[in-house]
Amino acid sequence: MNQPTPHIKEILSLIPTTPGVYQYFDEQGKIIYVGKAKNLKRRVSSYFNKIHDSVKTNILVRHIRDIKYIVVENENDALHLENSLIKEYQPRYNVLLKDDKSYPWIVVKNEPFPRIFLTRNVVRDRSKYYGPYSNVHLAKTVLELIRALYPLRTCKLSLTPENIKKRKFPLCLQYHIKNCQGCCQGLISEEEYLENIAHIKQILSGHTQELSHHLKTEMMRLSDELLFEEAQALKEKYLLLENYTAKSVIVSITIHNVDVFSFVEDDESAFINYLHVVNGSIVQCYTLEYKKRLDETKEALLSLGIVELRERFNSRSKEIIVPFLPETQLPETTFVLPQKGDKKKLLEVSEQNAKQYKADRLKQREKLTPNRAERILHRLKQDFRLEHLPVHIECFDNSNIQGTNPVASCVVFKNAKPSKRDYRHFNVKTVVGPDDFASMQEIVYRRYKRILDEEGELPQLIIIDGGKGQLNAAVSSLKSLGLTGKVAIAGIAKRLEEIYFPGDSIPLYLDKNSESLKLIQRLRDEAHRFGITFHRQKRSHSQLTSSLDTIKGIGEKTKTTLLTHYKSVAKIIEATEEELTELIGPSKAHIVYENLHSSL
């Protein structure tokens, strides 16, 4: 049990049972953890009244020297406050928000005759920002559409009324190639320009239906008035907008103002993707990465992500589509867990984006750690709590199908890759009958006795294919050789892929997607394959030896001729002596026939 200090005990006796946020401090007075609770007293006390399954949680508790708490009205307020405090202080043991600041935005500048352009820097100057866009190509495509619909200025000139009136700036090339309407010379009024900006903001917000309707109405009016050139110009804009809308609509346009969140994770991080949908179009897409610190539940992490992203994008959507219910409910909102239809399709799109982001981050990590094998071995060292990096790993497996021809195999991996020249087969010599435990004990002893005698290289890790019984048998051999504590050893059981360590009855369960587990499984499967191949060869050889190789006067050439012709010993037995004579001659045929039939 994690015994609290007298100071902590006094705090625990005073903590109320109301909702709130608690903060843990270390001996330097630094915040090391922030958490929320429906019941502060129960939650905070739970850290000190038991030994936790998580090693990290036990380490956290040992570093707590002070506790402060903030009482709030409800759990939702606690969630928002927790999120703010984590972002402000980034405590060591909290999930770490890996925020990628490099996503592009489309900005409508707060200035006369506003410019619209792509930026990666958000400046608080009352400009309007749209995004961020996880795909820069998509952001550029949207900008191209806007510029095709509305010629906008791109210069950084100060277009004040005074400067325009004085005609301070000459018309540039952009005006002459019809990419600008001459704002600097007053050739378009600010009111008309701002009307275009209002239409652009509708596009960027996903509200394209009203604009499409407006363009179509104006186009028909101009056509009725026989102003065909003006009508054609509007038609081109209308078709551009419709084409853009068609590409961005992925579900029914009846789905309006909805937030979508999906969740994927690996051993180290959780990834939460956010989509905002307006009129069936995805107008925002963003993925957060949280670096795990303790054993946070996926429900708690999803709650953090929802609050963070809705605050960041100022979303007030009443409907939120999620893959599972988060830990905390939000006021005036409804969580939807779709099973089929358009909303399910939206959730799948969000999940696909989260998985892609996860894959991209993995590639980035691999670039930072170019040697993938080294990364996997470091992960294995961490998961198995090894003293040394397991560069050299050996794995053992027994094979005695139907109790016959007991053999064993040892495969060797170096730098997480098979070293096939170091593989070894073993015939079990001292064990009678199918006894896996005794066979494992014999083989492990023989393997490392020879290595010690020859002053060879010992592995950093030994893997035994089997549960506690096989592991204990192998450990006894290492003990008799004086290798206890010098070489790490573990067993992997087939049923649930649990990992057993010597002297520990509680197995380790690694995530099924863990690189450590995949490496151990690969070792185990390779040892099994290598052992089975040897067993089959030996069993086939024993069958031939018992039938043909024991016949005196019959050499290798005759045996090969018989087997090539009849394919099996059984077929040779079925043949008559006359048939054998035609193939190998009368004297040898008589010897083979008599020997094979005398044993029947």
URZI-V53088 format. One record per residue. N is the residue number from 0. RES is the residue in one small letter. SS is DSSP state (A for helix, B for strand, O for the rest). PHI is phi as a letter, one per 20 degrees, with the letter a starting at -180 (999 if undefined). Layout:
{{N | RES | SS | PHI} {N | RES | SS | PHI}}
This chain:
{{0 | m | O | 999} {1 | n | O | e} {2 | q | O | f} {3 | p | O | f} {4 | t | O | f} {5 | p | A | g} {6 | h | A | f} {7 | i | A | f} {8 | k | A | g} {9 | e | A | f} {10 | i | A | f} {11 | l | A | f} {12 | s | A | f} {13 | l | A | d} {14 | i | O | f} {15 | p | O | f} {16 | t | O | e} {17 | t | O | e} {18 | p | O | f} {19 | g | B | r} {20 | v | B | c} {21 | y | B | d} {22 | q | B | c} {23 | y | B | d} {24 | f | B | c} {25 | d | O | e} {26 | e | O | f} {27 | q | O | e} {28 | g | O | m} {29 | k | O | e} {30 | i | B | f} {31 | i | B | d} {32 | y | B | a} {33 | v | B | c} {34 | g | B | b} {35 | k | B | d} {36 | a | B | b} {37 | k | O | f} {38 | n | O | c} {39 | l | A | g} {40 | k | A | f} {41 | r | A | f} {42 | r | A | f} {43 | v | A | f} {44 | s | A | f} {45 | s | A | f} {46 | y | O | f} {47 | f | O | d} {48 | n | O | d} {49 | k | O | a} {50 | i | O | e} {51 | h | O | e} {52 | d | O | f} {53 | s | O | e} {54 | v | A | f} {55 | k | A | f} {56 | t | A | f} {57 | n | A | f} {58 | i | A | f} {59 | l | A | g} {60 | v | A | f} {61 | r | A | f} {62 | h | A | e} {63 | i | O | f} {64 | r | O | d} {65 | d | B | b} {66 | i | B | c} {67 | k | B | c} {68 | y | B | b} {69 | i | B | c} {70 | v | B | e} {71 | v | O | c} {72 | e | O | f} {73 | n | O | b} {74 | e | A | f} {75 | n | A | f} {76 | d | A | f} {77 | a | A | f} {78 | l | A | f} {79 | h | A | f} {80 | l | A | f} {81 | e | A | g} {82 | n | A | g} {83 | s | A | f} {84 | l | A | f} {85 | i | A | f} {86 | k | A | f} {87 | e | A | f} {88 | y | A | d} {89 | q | O | l} {90 | p | O | f} {91 | r | O | f} {92 | y | O | e} {93 | n | O | e} {94 | v | O | g} {95 | l | B | d} {96 | l | B | f} {97 | k | B | e} {98 | d | O | e} {99 | d | O | e} {100 | k | O | e} {101 | s | O | e} {102 | y | O | f} {103 | p | B | e} {104 | w | B | c} {105 | i | B | d} {106 | v | B | d} {107 | v | B | d} {108 | k | O | f} {109 | n | O | e} {110 | e | O | a} {111 | p | O | f} {112 | f | O | l} {113 | p | O | g} {114 | r | O | e} {115 | i | B | c} {116 | f | B | b} {117 | l | B | e} {118 | t | B | b} {119 | r | O | d} {120 | n | O | d} {121 | v | O | e} {122 | v | O | d} {123 | r | O | e} {124 | d | O | c} {125 | r | O | m} {126 | s | O | f} {127 | k | B | d} {128 | y | B | d} {129 | y | B | c} {130 | g | B | p} {131 | p | B | f} {132 | y | B | e} {133 | s | O | f} {134 | n | O | c} {135 | v | A | f} {136 | h | A | f} {137 | l | A | f} {138 | a | A | f} {139 | k | A | f} {140 | t | A | f} {141 | v | A | f} {142 | l | A | f} {143 | e | A | f} {144 | l | A | f} {145 | i | A | f} {146 | r | A | f} {147 | a | A | f} {148 | l | A | f} {149 | y | O | c} {150 | p | O | f} {151 | l | O | c} {152 | r | O | f} {153 | t | O | d} {154 | c | O | f} {155 | k | O | d} {156 | l | O | f} {157 | s | O | e} {158 | l | O | e} {159 | t | O | f} {160 | p | A | g} {161 | e | A | f} {162 | n | A | f} {163 | i | A | f} {164 | k | A | f} {165 | k | O | f} {166 | r | O | l} {167 | k | O | f} {168 | f | O | d} {169 | p | O | f} {170 | l | O | f} {171 | c | O | d} {172 | l | A | f} {173 | q | A | g} {174 | y | A | f} {175 | h | A | f} {176 | i | O | e} {177 | k | O | m} {178 | n | O | e} {179 | c | O | b} {180 | q | O | d} {181 | g | O | m} {182 | c | A | g} {183 | c | A | f} {184 | q | A | d} {185 | g | O | m} {186 | l | O | f} {187 | i | O | c} {188 | s | O | f} {189 | e | A | f} {190 | e | A | f} {191 | e | A | f} {192 | y | A | f} {193 | l | A | f} {194 | e | A | f} {195 | n | A | f} {196 | i | A | f} {197 | a | A | f} {198 | h | A | f} {199 | i | A | f} {200 | k | A | f} {201 | q | A | f} {202 | i | A | f} {203 | l | A | f} {204 | s | A | e} {205 | g | O | n} {206 | h | O | e} {207 | t | A | e} {208 | q | A | f} {209 | e | A | f} {210 | l | A | f} {211 | s | A | f} {212 | h | A | f} {213 | h | A | f} {214 | l | A | f} {215 | k | A | f} {216 | t | A | f} {217 | e | A | f} {218 | m | A | f} {219 | m | A | f} {220 | r | A | f} {221 | l | A | f} {222 | s | A | f} {223 | d | A | f} {224 | e | O | e} {225 | l | O | m} {226 | l | O | e} {227 | f | A | f} {228 | e | A | f} {229 | e | A | f} {230 | a | A | f} {231 | q | A | f} {232 | a | A | f} {233 | l | A | f} {234 | k | A | f} {235 | e | A | f} {236 | k | A | f} {237 | y | A | f} {238 | l | A | f} {239 | l | A | g} {240 | l | A | f} {241 | e | A | f} {242 | n | A | f} {243 | y | A | f} {244 | t | A | f} {245 | a | A | f} {246 | k | A | f} {247 | s | A | e} {248 | v | B | f} {249 | i | O | d} {250 | v | O | c} {251 | s | O | f} {252 | i | O | f} {253 | t | O | f} {254 | i | O | e} {255 | h | O | c} {256 | n | O | l} {257 | v | B | c} {258 | d | B | e} {259 | v | B | c} {260 | f | B | c} {261 | s | B | c} {262 | f | B | c} {263 | v | B | c} {264 | e | B | b} {265 | d | O | c} {266 | d | O | f} {267 | e | O | d} {268 | s | B | c} {269 | a | B | d} {270 | f | B | c} {271 | i | B | c} {272 | n | B | e} {273 | y | B | c} {274 | l | B | c} {275 | h | B | d} {276 | v | B | d} {277 | v | B | c} {278 | n | O | l} {279 | g | O | m} {280 | s | B | d} {281 | i | B | f} {282 | v | B | d} {283 | q | B | b} {284 | c | B | b} {285 | y | B | b} {286 | t | B | c} {287 | l | B | d} {288 | e | B | d} {289 | y | B | d} {290 | k | B | e} {291 | k | O | f} {292 | r | O | c} {293 | l | O | d} {294 | d | O | e} {295 | e | O | f} {296 | t | O | f} {297 | k | A | f} {298 | e | A | f} {299 | a | A | f} {300 | l | A | f} {301 | l | A | f} {302 | s | A | g} {303 | l | A | g} {304 | g | A | f} {305 | i | A | f} {306 | v | A | f} {307 | e | A | f} {308 | l | A | f} {309 | r | A | f} {310 | e | A | f} {311 | r | A | f} {312 | f | O | d} {313 | n | O | l} {314 | s | O | e} {315 | r | O | c} {316 | s | O | g} {317 | k | O | e} {318 | e | B | d} {319 | i | B | c} {320 | i | B | e} {321 | v | O | c} {322 | p | O | f} {323 | f | O | b} {324 | l | O | f} {325 | p | O | f} {326 | e | O | f} {327 | t | O | c} {328 | q | O | e} {329 | l | O | d} {330 | p | O | f} {331 | e | O | l} {332 | t | O | c} {333 | t | B | c} {334 | f | B | e} {335 | v | B | d} {336 | l | O | d} {337 | p | O | f} {338 | q | O | d} {339 | k | O | a} {340 | g | A | n} {341 | d | A | f} {342 | k | A | f} {343 | k | A | f} {344 | k | A | f} {345 | l | A | f} {346 | l | A | f} {347 | e | A | f} {348 | v | A | f} {349 | s | A | f} {350 | e | A | f} {351 | q | A | f} {352 | n | A | f} {353 | a | A | f} {354 | k | A | f} {355 | q | A | f} {356 | y | A | f} {357 | k | A | g} {358 | a | A | f} {359 | d | A | f} {360 | r | A | f} {361 | l | A | f} {362 | k | A | f} {363 | q | A | f} {364 | r | A | f} {365 | e | A | f} {366 | k | A | f} {367 | l | A | f} {368 | t | O | d} {369 | p | O | g} {370 | n | O | e} {371 | r | A | f} {372 | a | A | f} {373 | e | A | f} {374 | r | A | f} {375 | i | A | f} {376 | l | A | f} {377 | h | A | f} {378 | r | A | f} {379 | l | A | f} {380 | k | A | g} {381 | q | A | f} {382 | d | A | f} {383 | f | A | e} {384 | r | O | l} {385 | l | O | e} {386 | e | O | f} {387 | h | O | c} {388 | l | O | f} {389 | p | O | f} {390 | v | O | f} {391 | h | B | d} {392 | i | B | c} {393 | e | B | c} {394 | c | B | c} {395 | f | B | d} {396 | d | B | b} {397 | n | B | e} {398 | s | B | b} {399 | n | O | b} {400 | i | A | g} {401 | q | A | l} {402 | g | A | m} {403 | t | O | d} {404 | n | O | l} {405 | p | O | f} {406 | v | B | c} {407 | a | B | b} {408 | s | B | c} {409 | c | B | c} {410 | v | B | d} {411 | v | B | c} {412 | f | B | d} {413 | k | B | c} {414 | n | O | l} {415 | a | O | m} {416 | k | B | c} {417 | p | B | f} {418 | s | O | d} {419 | k | A | f} {420 | r | A | f} {421 | d | A | e} {422 | y | O | f} {423 | r | B | c} {424 | h | B | d} {425 | f | B | c} {426 | n | B | e} {427 | v | O | f} {428 | k | O | d} {429 | t | O | e} {430 | v | O | d} {431 | v | O | d} {432 | g | O | n} {433 | p | O | f} {434 | d | O | c} {435 | d | A | f} {436 | f | A | f} {437 | a | A | f} {438 | s | A | f} {439 | m | A | f} {440 | q | A | f} {441 | e | A | f} {442 | i | A | f} {443 | v | A | f} {444 | y | A | f} {445 | r | A | f} {446 | r | A | g} {447 | y | A | e} {448 | k | A | f} {449 | r | A | f} {450 | i | A | f} {451 | l | A | f} {452 | d | A | f} {453 | e | O | e} {454 | e | O | l} {455 | g | O | e} {456 | e | O | e} {457 | l | O | e} {458 | p | O | f} {459 | q | O | e} {460 | l | B | b} {461 | i | B | d} {462 | i | B | d} {463 | i | B | d} {464 | d | B | f} {465 | g | O | q} {466 | g | O | e} {467 | k | A | f} {468 | g | A | f} {469 | q | A | f} {470 | l | A | f} {471 | n | A | f} {472 | a | A | f} {473 | a | A | f} {474 | v | A | f} {475 | s | A | f} {476 | s | A | f} {477 | l | A | f} {478 | k | A | f} {479 | s | A | f} {480 | l | O | e} {481 | g | O | m} {482 | l | O | d} {483 | t | O | f} {484 | g | O | n} {485 | k | O | e} {486 | v | O | c} {487 | a | B | f} {488 | i | B | b} {489 | a | B | b} {490 | g | B | d} {491 | i | B | d} {492 | a | O | e} {493 | k | O | f} {494 | r | O | f} {495 | l | O | c} {496 | e | O | l} {497 | e | O | e} {498 | i | B | d} {499 | y | B | d} {500 | f | B | d} {501 | p | O | g} {502 | g | O | m} {503 | d | B | c} {504 | s | B | f} {505 | i | B | e} {506 | p | B | f} {507 | l | B | e} {508 | y | O | d} {509 | l | O | e} {510 | d | O | g} {511 | k | O | f} {512 | n | O | e} {513 | s | O | f} {514 | e | A | f} {515 | s | A | f} {516 | l | A | f} {517 | k | A | f} {518 | l | A | f} {519 | i | A | f} {520 | q | A | f} {521 | r | A | f} {522 | l | A | g} {523 | r | A | f} {524 | d | A | f} {525 | e | A | f} {526 | a | A | f} {527 | h | A | f} {528 | r | A | f} {529 | f | A | f} {530 | g | A | f} {531 | i | A | f} {532 | t | A | g} {533 | f | A | f} {534 | h | A | f} {535 | r | A | f} {536 | q | A | f} {537 | k | A | f} {538 | r | A | f} {539 | s | A | f} {540 | h | A | f} {541 | s | A | f} {542 | q | A | f} {543 | l | A | f} {544 | t | A | f} {545 | s | A | f} {546 | s | A | d} {547 | l | A | d} {548 | d | A | f} {549 | t | O | e} {550 | i | O | e} {551 | k | O | f} {552 | g | O | n} {553 | i | O | d} {554 | g | O | e} {555 | e | A | f} {556 | k | A | f} {557 | t | A | f} {558 | k | A | f} {559 | t | A | f} {560 | t | A | f} {561 | l | A | f} {562 | l | A | f} {563 | t | A | f} {564 | h | A | e} {565 | y | A | e} {566 | k | O | m} {567 | s | O | b} {568 | v | A | f} {569 | a | A | g} {570 | k | A | f} {571 | i | A | f} {572 | i | A | f} {573 | e | A | f} {574 | a | O | f} {575 | t | O | e} {576 | e | A | f} {577 | e | A | f} {578 | e | A | f} {579 | l | A | f} {580 | t | A | f} {581 | e | A | f} {582 | l | A | e} {583 | i | A | c} {584 | g | O | n} {585 | p | A | f} {586 | s | A | f} {587 | k | A | f} {588 | a | A | f} {589 | h | A | f} {590 | i | A | f} {591 | v | A | f} {592 | y | A | f} {593 | e | A | f} {594 | n | A | f} {595 | l | A | f} {596 | h | A | e} {597 | s | A | f} {598 | s | O | e} {599 | l | O | f}}
